[in-house]
Amino acid sequence: MSNYNDRIEYAADNTKIIRFPKQKLSTFGQTNIKYYMVTEPIYGEFEATDAETIVRQGYVIAEKPRIITPYYMSRLEGFSSEAKNYFSKIGQLYGADSPGIYYSYSNQSKNLSILSECIESVVDKLNEEIEGKAENLSAIIVGQDDLWDVSLLKFIYELTQSSLYNNLNQFEAMGLLNIDSSGIPNDARLIIEELFEKLARGKITPGILKKELQHWGLFEIYQDRFFAALQSGK
């Protein structure tokens, strides 16, 4: 399989999520998911060896989901012009202020073990260990050794899909999906207030709040308060 895209597709198609976390992603806070990525060593394809299994342990850190709009996404840094055109088309189709949920993740790899056992045996033992420790936020994934991060991304995608309905309902119940006359979701207004409080306590730099205001096109509206906060912090 010389084509890299074909290899990625193969890795995704052959990823098996053996165990999902028993809890969904939190709607109003960070979620830390411990994962066990189980693979057969890639060198096993080229040389005859006794049964070996590689286990990678780590954490997927899911930040608190945010409510955003196509307008907000179009003003974020780090996206290509093609991506921004896509956000623009979404805005034209559904409205620039139509709310959606934005998820962000990071991966913290912890350790790697090579075990002289077959995958089935390792998976069984991991399941027993997780059950014994009552780890409700643990997952077991069987993936491809050379593209295990692709397997991890597939897990993240499916975890997000399984949590979306619950997160959406909770946001709606709290009225956080409602859009004000300026086209800003209630959730975004609350986040801005939280950032002002953090700035006053010295928990964040002014640039973080300024960027958030600029992304929503609100800096001019809040600028007097922003500069007053800078003065009071001196």
CYANA upper distance limits for C-alpha pairs under 8 A (distance plus 0.5 A):
  1 MET  CA      6 ASP  CA      7.24
  1 MET  CA      7 ARG  CA      6.80
  2 SER  CA      6 ASP  CA      8.21
  2 SER  CA      7 ARG  CA      8.10
  3 ASN  CA      7 ARG  CA      6.95
  4 TYR  CA      8 ILE  CA      6.82
  5 ASN  CA      9 GLU  CA      6.72
  6 ASP  CA     10 TYR  CA      6.54
  7 ARG  CA     11 ALA  CA      6.57
  8 ILE  CA     12 ALA  CA      6.72
  8 ILE  CA    147 LEU  CA      7.73
  8 ILE  CA    150 VAL  CA      7.38
  9 GLU  CA     13 ASP  CA      6.54
 10 TYR  CA     14 ASN  CA      6.54
 11 ALA  CA     15 THR  CA      6.66
 11 ALA  CA    143 GLY  CA      7.47
 11 ALA  CA    144 GLN  CA      6.23
 11 ALA  CA    147 LEU  CA      7.01
 11 ALA  CA    148 TRP  CA      8.26
 11 ALA  CA    150 VAL  CA      7.12
 11 ALA  CA    151 SER  CA      6.95
 12 ALA  CA    150 VAL  CA      6.78
 12 ALA  CA    151 SER  CA      6.19
 12 ALA  CA    154 LYS  CA      6.89
 14 ASN  CA    143 GLY  CA      7.35
 14 ASN  CA    144 GLN  CA      8.04
 15 THR  CA    141 ILE  CA      7.67
 15 THR  CA    142 VAL  CA      6.30
 15 THR  CA    143 GLY  CA      5.19
 15 THR  CA    144 GLN  CA      7.57
 15 THR  CA    151 SER  CA      6.04
 15 THR  CA    154 LYS  CA      8.09
 16 LYS  CA    141 ILE  CA      6.34
 16 LYS  CA    142 VAL  CA      5.56
 16 LYS  CA    143 GLY  CA      7.01
 17 ILE  CA    139 ALA  CA      8.22
 17 ILE  CA    140 ILE  CA      6.71
 17 ILE  CA    141 ILE  CA      5.02
 17 ILE  CA    142 VAL  CA      6.79
 17 ILE  CA    155 PHE  CA      7.31
 18 ILE  CA    139 ALA  CA      8.02
 18 ILE  CA    140 ILE  CA      5.86
 18 ILE  CA    141 ILE  CA      6.12
 18 ILE  CA    142 VAL  CA      7.46
 19 ARG  CA    127 ASN  CA      8.46
 19 ARG  CA    138 SER  CA      8.25
 19 ARG  CA    139 ALA  CA      5.53
 19 ARG  CA    140 ILE  CA      5.38
 19 ARG  CA    141 ILE  CA      7.46
 20 PHE  CA    138 SER  CA      7.55
 20 PHE  CA    139 ALA  CA      5.48
 20 PHE  CA    140 ILE  CA      7.49
 20 PHE  CA    159 LEU  CA      8.27
 21 PRO  CA     33 ILE  CA      7.96
 21 PRO  CA    136 ASN  CA      6.14
 21 PRO  CA    137 LEU  CA      5.09
 21 PRO  CA    138 SER  CA      5.59
 21 PRO  CA    139 ALA  CA      5.89
 22 LYS  CA    136 ASN  CA      5.50
 22 LYS  CA    137 LEU  CA      6.74
 22 LYS  CA    138 SER  CA      8.35
 23 GLN  CA    136 ASN  CA      6.71
 23 GLN  CA    137 LEU  CA      6.73
 24 LYS  CA    159 LEU  CA      8.10
 24 LYS  CA    162 SER  CA      7.80
 24 LYS  CA    163 SER  CA      5.79
 25 LEU  CA     31 THR  CA      6.50
 25 LEU  CA     62 ALA  CA      7.97
 25 LEU  CA    159 LEU  CA      8.25
 25 LEU  CA    160 THR  CA      7.91
 25 LEU  CA    163 SER  CA      6.20
 25 LEU  CA    167 ASN  CA      8.24
 26 SER  CA     30 GLN  CA      6.98
 26 SER  CA     31 THR  CA      6.47
 26 SER  CA     64 LYS  CA      7.49
 26 SER  CA     65 PRO  CA      8.42
 26 SER  CA    167 ASN  CA      7.88
 27 THR  CA     64 LYS  CA      6.89
 27 THR  CA     65 PRO  CA      6.63
 27 THR  CA    166 ASN  CA      8.45
 27 THR  CA    167 ASN  CA      5.60
 27 THR  CA    170 GLN  CA      7.56
 27 THR  CA    171 PHE  CA      8.02
 28 PHE  CA     64 LYS  CA      6.24
 28 PHE  CA     65 PRO  CA      7.61
 29 GLY  CA     63 GLU  CA      7.35
 29 GLY  CA     64 LYS  CA      5.02
 29 GLY  CA     65 PRO  CA      8.12
 30 GLN  CA     61 ILE  CA      7.69
 30 GLN  CA     62 ALA  CA      6.17
 30 GLN  CA     63 GLU  CA      5.05
 30 GLN  CA     64 LYS  CA      5.27
 31 THR  CA     61 ILE  CA      6.50
 31 THR  CA     62 ALA  CA      5.53
 31 THR  CA     63 GLU  CA      7.02
 31 THR  CA     64 LYS  CA      7.97
 32 ASN  CA     59 TYR  CA      6.83
 32 ASN  CA     60 VAL  CA      6.44
 32 ASN  CA     61 ILE  CA      5.24
 32 ASN  CA     62 ALA  CA      6.78
 32 ASN  CA    137 LEU  CA      7.70
 33 ILE  CA     59 TYR  CA      5.87
 33 ILE  CA     60 VAL  CA      5.64
 33 ILE  CA     61 ILE  CA      6.92
 33 ILE  CA     62 ALA  CA      8.33
 33 ILE  CA    137 LEU  CA      5.60
 33 ILE  CA    138 SER  CA      6.22
 33 ILE  CA    139 ALA  CA      7.79
 34 LYS  CA     57 GLN  CA      7.85
 34 LYS  CA     58 GLY  CA      6.34
 34 LYS  CA     59 TYR  CA      4.98
 34 LYS  CA     60 VAL  CA      7.01
 34 LYS  CA    137 LEU  CA      6.71
 34 LYS  CA    138 SER  CA      5.13
 34 LYS  CA    139 ALA  CA      6.80
 35 TYR  CA     56 ARG  CA      8.48
 35 TYR  CA     57 GLN  CA      6.25
 35 TYR  CA     58 GLY  CA      6.03
 35 TYR  CA     59 TYR  CA      6.39
 35 TYR  CA     60 VAL  CA      7.80
 35 TYR  CA    138 SER  CA      6.09
 35 TYR  CA    139 ALA  CA      5.22
 35 TYR  CA    140 ILE  CA      6.38
 35 TYR  CA    141 ILE  CA      7.85
 36 TYR  CA     55 VAL  CA      6.78
 36 TYR  CA     56 ARG  CA      6.19
 36 TYR  CA     57 GLN  CA      5.30
 36 TYR  CA     58 GLY  CA      7.41
 36 TYR  CA    138 SER  CA      8.31
 36 TYR  CA    139 ALA  CA      6.71
 36 TYR  CA    140 ILE  CA      5.37
 36 TYR  CA    141 ILE  CA      6.68
 37 MET  CA     54 ILE  CA      8.46
 37 MET  CA     55 VAL  CA      6.05
 37 MET  CA     56 ARG  CA      5.45
 37 MET  CA     57 GLN  CA      6.87
 37 MET  CA    140 ILE  CA      6.69
 37 MET  CA    141 ILE  CA      5.44
 37 MET  CA    142 VAL  CA      6.45
 37 MET  CA    143 GLY  CA      7.18
 37 MET  CA    148 TRP  CA      7.89
 37 MET  CA    152 LEU  CA      8.20
 38 VAL  CA     53 THR  CA      7.43
 38 VAL  CA     54 ILE  CA      6.25
 38 VAL  CA     55 VAL  CA      5.18
 38 VAL  CA     56 ARG  CA      7.05
 38 VAL  CA    119 ILE  CA      7.71
 38 VAL  CA    123 VAL  CA      8.21
 38 VAL  CA    140 ILE  CA      7.79
 38 VAL  CA    141 ILE  CA      6.46
 38 VAL  CA    142 VAL  CA      5.21
 38 VAL  CA    143 GLY  CA      6.69
 39 THR  CA     53 THR  CA      6.44
 39 THR  CA     54 ILE  CA      5.73
 39 THR  CA     55 VAL  CA      7.09
 39 THR  CA    119 ILE  CA      7.84
 39 THR  CA    142 VAL  CA      6.29
 39 THR  CA    143 GLY  CA      5.87
 39 THR  CA    144 GLN  CA      6.24
 39 THR  CA    145 ASP  CA      5.73
 39 THR  CA    148 TRP  CA      8.26
 40 GLU  CA     44 GLY  CA      7.73
 40 GLU  CA     52 GLU  CA      7.17
 40 GLU  CA     53 THR  CA      5.52
 40 GLU  CA     54 ILE  CA      6.53
 40 GLU  CA    119 ILE  CA      7.71
 40 GLU  CA    144 GLN  CA      7.70
 40 GLU  CA    145 ASP  CA      6.68
 41 PRO  CA     45 GLU  CA      8.41
 41 PRO  CA     52 GLU  CA      7.52
 41 PRO  CA     53 THR  CA      6.94
 41 PRO  CA     54 ILE  CA      6.77
 41 PRO  CA    145 ASP  CA      6.35
 42 ILE  CA     46 PHE  CA      8.31
 42 ILE  CA    145 ASP  CA      6.24
 42 ILE  CA    146 ASP  CA      7.00
 43 TYR  CA     47 GLU  CA      6.91
 44 GLY  CA     48 ALA  CA      6.90
 44 GLY  CA     49 THR  CA      6.98
 50 ASP  CA    116 SER  CA      7.85
 51 ALA  CA    116 SER  CA      6.36
 51 ALA  CA    117 GLU  CA      5.92
 51 ALA  CA    118 CYS  CA      5.77
 52 GLU  CA    114 ILE  CA      7.23
 52 GLU  CA    115 LEU  CA      6.04
 52 GLU  CA    116 SER  CA      5.03
 52 GLU  CA    117 GLU  CA      5.68
 52 GLU  CA    118 CYS  CA      6.36
 52 GLU  CA    119 ILE  CA      8.20
 53 THR  CA    114 ILE  CA      6.26
 53 THR  CA    115 LEU  CA      5.70
 53 THR  CA    116 SER  CA      7.00
 53 THR  CA    117 GLU  CA      6.55
 53 THR  CA    118 CYS  CA      6.48
 53 THR  CA    119 ILE  CA      6.26
 53 THR  CA    122 VAL  CA      8.00
 54 ILE  CA    112 LEU  CA      7.51
 54 ILE  CA    113 SER  CA      6.20
 54 ILE  CA    114 ILE  CA      5.09
 54 ILE  CA    115 LEU  CA      6.78
 55 VAL  CA    112 LEU  CA      6.19
 55 VAL  CA    113 SER  CA      5.67
 55 VAL  CA    114 ILE  CA      6.97
 55 VAL  CA    115 LEU  CA      8.22
 56 ARG  CA    109 SER  CA      8.05
 56 ARG  CA    110 LYS  CA      8.01
 56 ARG  CA    111 ASN  CA      6.37
 56 ARG  CA    112 LEU  CA      4.96
 56 ARG  CA    113 SER  CA      6.99
 57 GLN  CA    109 SER  CA      6.80
 57 GLN  CA    110 LYS  CA      5.98
 57 GLN  CA    111 ASN  CA      5.90
 57 GLN  CA    112 LEU  CA      6.87
 58 GLY  CA    107 ASN  CA      7.72
 58 GLY  CA    108 GLN  CA      5.94
 58 GLY  CA    109 SER  CA      4.71
 58 GLY  CA    110 LYS  CA      5.21
 58 GLY  CA    111 ASN  CA      7.48
 59 TYR  CA    107 ASN  CA      6.39
 59 TYR  CA    108 GLN  CA      5.58
 59 TYR  CA    109 SER  CA      6.95
 59 TYR  CA    110 LYS  CA      8.08
 60 VAL  CA    105 TYR  CA      7.17
 60 VAL  CA    106 SER  CA      6.34
 60 VAL  CA    107 ASN  CA      5.24
 60 VAL  CA    108 GLN  CA      6.90
 61 ILE  CA    105 TYR  CA      5.97
 61 ILE  CA    106 SER  CA      5.67
 61 ILE  CA    107 ASN  CA      6.73
 61 ILE  CA    108 GLN  CA      8.07
 62 ALA  CA    103 TYR  CA      7.75
 62 ALA  CA    104 SER  CA      6.54
 62 ALA  CA    105 TYR  CA      5.14
 62 ALA  CA    106 SER  CA      7.32
 63 GLU  CA    103 TYR  CA      7.43
 63 GLU  CA    104 SER  CA      6.19
 63 GLU  CA    105 TYR  CA      6.69
 64 LYS  CA    103 TYR  CA      7.90
 64 LYS  CA    104 SER  CA      8.43
 65 PRO  CA    101 ILE  CA      6.91
 65 PRO  CA    102 TYR  CA      6.21
 65 PRO  CA    103 TYR  CA      5.54
 65 PRO  CA    104 SER  CA      7.79
 66 ARG  CA    101 ILE  CA      6.06
 66 ARG  CA    102 TYR  CA      5.55
 66 ARG  CA    103 TYR  CA      7.18
 66 ARG  CA    187 ASP  CA      8.01
 66 ARG  CA    188 ALA  CA      8.41
 67 ILE  CA     99 PRO  CA      6.73
 67 ILE  CA    100 GLY  CA      6.01
 67 ILE  CA    101 ILE  CA      5.15
 67 ILE  CA    102 TYR  CA      6.52
 67 ILE  CA    176 LEU  CA      8.41
 67 ILE  CA    177 LEU  CA      7.58
 67 ILE  CA    185 PRO  CA      7.50
 67 ILE  CA    187 ASP  CA      6.82
 67 ILE  CA    188 ALA  CA      7.35
 68 ILE  CA     72 TYR  CA      6.66
 68 ILE  CA     73 MET  CA      7.66
 68 ILE  CA     99 PRO  CA      6.09
 68 ILE  CA    100 GLY  CA      5.91
 68 ILE  CA    101 ILE  CA      6.63
 68 ILE  CA    102 TYR  CA      6.86
 68 ILE  CA    185 PRO  CA      7.87
 68 ILE  CA    188 ALA  CA      8.05
 69 THR  CA     73 MET  CA      6.92
 69 THR  CA     96 ALA  CA      6.95
 69 THR  CA     97 ASP  CA      5.72
 69 THR  CA     98 SER  CA      5.99
 69 THR  CA     99 PRO  CA      5.33
 69 THR  CA    100 GLY  CA      6.47
 70 PRO  CA     74 SER  CA      6.63
 70 PRO  CA     87 PHE  CA      5.87
 70 PRO  CA     88 SER  CA      7.24
 70 PRO  CA     90 ILE  CA      7.01
 70 PRO  CA     91 GLY  CA      5.76
 70 PRO  CA     95 GLY  CA      8.29
 70 PRO  CA     96 ALA  CA      5.78
 70 PRO  CA     97 ASP  CA      7.03
 70 PRO  CA     98 SER  CA      7.46
 70 PRO  CA     99 PRO  CA      8.27
 71 TYR  CA     75 ARG  CA      7.24
 71 TYR  CA     87 PHE  CA      7.97
 71 TYR  CA     88 SER  CA      7.99
 71 TYR  CA     91 GLY  CA      7.40
 71 TYR  CA     96 ALA  CA      5.66
 71 TYR  CA     97 ASP  CA      6.94
 71 TYR  CA    216 TRP  CA      8.08
 72 TYR  CA     76 LEU  CA      7.32
 72 TYR  CA    215 HIS  CA      6.04
 72 TYR  CA    216 TRP  CA      6.06
 73 MET  CA     84 LYS  CA      8.18
 73 MET  CA     87 PHE  CA      7.17
 73 MET  CA    215 HIS  CA      8.36
 74 SER  CA     84 LYS  CA      5.72
 74 SER  CA     87 PHE  CA      6.30
 74 SER  CA     88 SER  CA      7.36
 75 ARG  CA    215 HIS  CA      5.88
 75 ARG  CA    216 TRP  CA      8.38
 76 LEU  CA    215 HIS  CA      6.89
 79 PHE  CA     83 ALA  CA      6.38
 79 PHE  CA     84 LYS  CA      7.08
 80 SER  CA     84 LYS  CA      6.86
 81 SER  CA     85 ASN  CA      6.60
 82 GLU  CA     86 TYR  CA      6.79
 83 ALA  CA     87 PHE  CA      6.90
 84 LYS  CA     88 SER  CA      6.69
 85 ASN  CA     89 LYS  CA      6.75
 86 TYR  CA     90 ILE  CA      6.75
 87 PHE  CA     91 GLY  CA      6.65
 88 SER  CA     92 GLN  CA      6.75
 88 SER  CA     96 ALA  CA      8.18
 89 LYS  CA     93 LEU  CA      6.61
 90 ILE  CA     94 TYR  CA      6.48
 90 ILE  CA     95 GLY  CA      7.82
 90 ILE  CA     96 ALA  CA      8.10
 91 GLY  CA     95 GLY  CA      5.00
 91 GLY  CA     96 ALA  CA      4.54
 91 GLY  CA     97 ASP  CA      7.77
 91 GLY  CA     98 SER  CA      7.86
 92 GLN  CA     96 ALA  CA      7.02
 94 TYR  CA     98 SER  CA      6.62
 97 ASP  CA    179 ILE  CA      8.04
 97 ASP  CA    183 GLY  CA      5.84
 97 ASP  CA    184 ILE  CA      7.62
 99 PRO  CA    177 LEU  CA      6.91
 99 PRO  CA    179 ILE  CA      8.32
 99 PRO  CA    185 PRO  CA      7.55
101 ILE  CA    168 LEU  CA      8.19
103 TYR  CA    160 THR  CA      8.46
117 GLU  CA    121 SER  CA      6.92
117 GLU  CA    122 VAL  CA      7.05
118 CYS  CA    122 VAL  CA      6.94
119 ILE  CA    123 VAL  CA      6.56
120 GLU  CA    124 ASP  CA      6.72
121 SER  CA    125 LYS  CA      6.83
122 VAL  CA    126 LEU  CA      6.66
123 VAL  CA    127 ASN  CA      6.64
123 VAL  CA    140 ILE  CA      8.06
124 ASP  CA    128 GLU  CA      6.83
125 LYS  CA    129 GLU  CA      6.64
126 LEU  CA    130 ILE  CA      6.62
126 LEU  CA    140 ILE  CA      8.31
127 ASN  CA    131 GLU  CA      6.63
127 ASN  CA    140 ILE  CA      8.43
128 GLU  CA    132 GLY  CA      6.50
129 GLU  CA    133 LYS  CA      6.72
130 ILE  CA    134 ALA  CA      6.37
130 ILE  CA    135 GLU  CA      5.86
130 ILE  CA    138 SER  CA      7.65
131 GLU  CA    135 GLU  CA      7.13
141 ILE  CA    151 SER  CA      8.09
141 ILE  CA    152 LEU  CA      8.14
141 ILE  CA    155 PHE  CA      8.08
142 VAL  CA    151 SER  CA      8.31
143 GLY  CA    147 LEU  CA      8.27
143 GLY  CA    148 TRP  CA      6.11
143 GLY  CA    151 SER  CA      5.84
143 GLY  CA    152 LEU  CA      8.44
144 GLN  CA    148 TRP  CA      5.58
144 GLN  CA    151 SER  CA      7.41
147 LEU  CA    151 SER  CA      7.41
148 TRP  CA    152 LEU  CA      6.80
149 ASP  CA    153 LEU  CA      6.69
150 VAL  CA    154 LYS  CA      6.84
151 SER  CA    155 PHE  CA      6.91
152 LEU  CA    156 ILE  CA      6.78
153 LEU  CA    157 TYR  CA      6.64
154 LYS  CA    158 GLU  CA      6.77
155 PHE  CA    159 LEU  CA      6.53
156 ILE  CA    160 THR  CA      6.57
157 TYR  CA    161 GLN  CA      6.75
158 GLU  CA    162 SER  CA      6.67
159 LEU  CA    163 SER  CA      6.78
160 THR  CA    164 LEU  CA      6.46
161 GLN  CA    165 TYR  CA      8.31
163 SER  CA    167 ASN  CA      6.69
164 LEU  CA    168 LEU  CA      6.44
165 TYR  CA    169 ASN  CA      6.68
166 ASN  CA    170 GLN  CA      6.79
167 ASN  CA    171 PHE  CA      6.68
168 LEU  CA    172 GLU  CA      6.61
169 ASN  CA    173 ALA  CA      6.56
170 GLN  CA    174 MET  CA      6.84
171 PHE  CA    175 GLY  CA      6.86
171 PHE  CA    176 LEU  CA      5.77
171 PHE  CA    177 LEU  CA      6.69
172 GLU  CA    176 LEU  CA      6.43
172 GLU  CA    177 LEU  CA      6.09
172 GLU  CA    178 ASN  CA      8.33
175 GLY  CA    186 ASN  CA      7.75
176 LEU  CA    185 PRO  CA      7.00
176 LEU  CA    186 ASN  CA      5.37
176 LEU  CA    187 ASP  CA      5.32
177 LEU  CA    185 PRO  CA      6.27
177 LEU  CA    186 ASN  CA      6.92
177 LEU  CA    187 ASP  CA      7.40
178 ASN  CA    185 PRO  CA      6.04
178 ASN  CA    186 ASN  CA      6.34
179 ILE  CA    183 GLY  CA      6.00
179 ILE  CA    184 ILE  CA      5.76
179 ILE  CA    185 PRO  CA      4.82
179 ILE  CA    186 ASN  CA      6.70
180 ASP  CA    184 ILE  CA      5.95
180 ASP  CA    185 PRO  CA      6.82
180 ASP  CA    186 ASN  CA      7.50
184 ILE  CA    188 ALA  CA      7.06
184 ILE  CA    189 ARG  CA      7.66
184 ILE  CA    216 TRP  CA      7.95
185 PRO  CA    189 ARG  CA      7.25
186 ASN  CA    190 LEU  CA      6.93
187 ASP  CA    191 ILE  CA      6.80
188 ALA  CA    192 ILE  CA      6.73
189 ARG  CA    193 GLU  CA      6.86
190 LEU  CA    194 GLU  CA      6.73
191 ILE  CA    195 LEU  CA      6.69
192 ILE  CA    196 PHE  CA      6.81
192 ILE  CA    209 LEU  CA      7.77
192 ILE  CA    212 GLU  CA      7.90
192 ILE  CA    213 LEU  CA      7.99
193 GLU  CA    197 GLU  CA      6.85
194 GLU  CA    198 LYS  CA      6.70
195 LEU  CA    199 LEU  CA      6.53
195 LEU  CA    204 ILE  CA      8.15
195 LEU  CA    209 LEU  CA      6.46
196 PHE  CA    200 ALA  CA      6.73
196 PHE  CA    209 LEU  CA      7.61
196 PHE  CA    226 PHE  CA      8.49
196 PHE  CA    229 ALA  CA      8.26
197 GLU  CA    201 ARG  CA      6.90
198 LYS  CA    202 GLY  CA      6.61
198 LYS  CA    203 LYS  CA      5.44
198 LYS  CA    204 ILE  CA      6.40
199 LEU  CA    203 LYS  CA      6.26
199 LEU  CA    204 ILE  CA      5.76
199 LEU  CA    205 THR  CA      7.06
199 LEU  CA    206 PRO  CA      7.10
199 LEU  CA    209 LEU  CA      8.27
199 LEU  CA    229 ALA  CA      8.12
200 ALA  CA    229 ALA  CA      7.20
200 ALA  CA    232 SER  CA      8.39
200 ALA  CA    233 GLY  CA      6.86
202 GLY  CA    233 GLY  CA      8.26
204 ILE  CA    208 ILE  CA      7.28
205 THR  CA    209 LEU  CA      7.97
206 PRO  CA    210 LYS  CA      6.69
206 PRO  CA    230 LEU  CA      8.01
207 GLY  CA    211 LYS  CA      6.52
208 ILE  CA    212 GLU  CA      6.89
209 LEU  CA    213 LEU  CA      6.77
210 LYS  CA    214 GLN  CA      6.64
210 LYS  CA    219 PHE  CA      7.40
210 LYS  CA    226 PHE  CA      8.43
211 LYS  CA    215 HIS  CA      6.52
212 GLU  CA    216 TRP  CA      7.05
213 LEU  CA    217 GLY  CA      6.64
213 LEU  CA    218 LEU  CA      5.43
213 LEU  CA    219 PHE  CA      5.35
213 LEU  CA    222 TYR  CA      8.16
214 GLN  CA    218 LEU  CA      6.31
214 GLN  CA    219 PHE  CA      5.76
218 LEU  CA    222 TYR  CA      6.82
219 PHE  CA    223 GLN  CA      5.93
220 GLU  CA    224 ASP  CA      8.50
222 TYR  CA    226 PHE  CA      6.49
223 GLN  CA    227 PHE  CA      6.58
224 ASP  CA    228 ALA  CA      6.59
225 ARG  CA    229 ALA  CA      6.59
226 PHE  CA    230 LEU  CA      6.95
227 PHE  CA    231 GLN  CA      6.81
228 ALA  CA    232 SER  CA      6.71
229 ALA  CA    233 GLY  CA      6.66
230 LEU  CA    234 LYS  CA      7.23
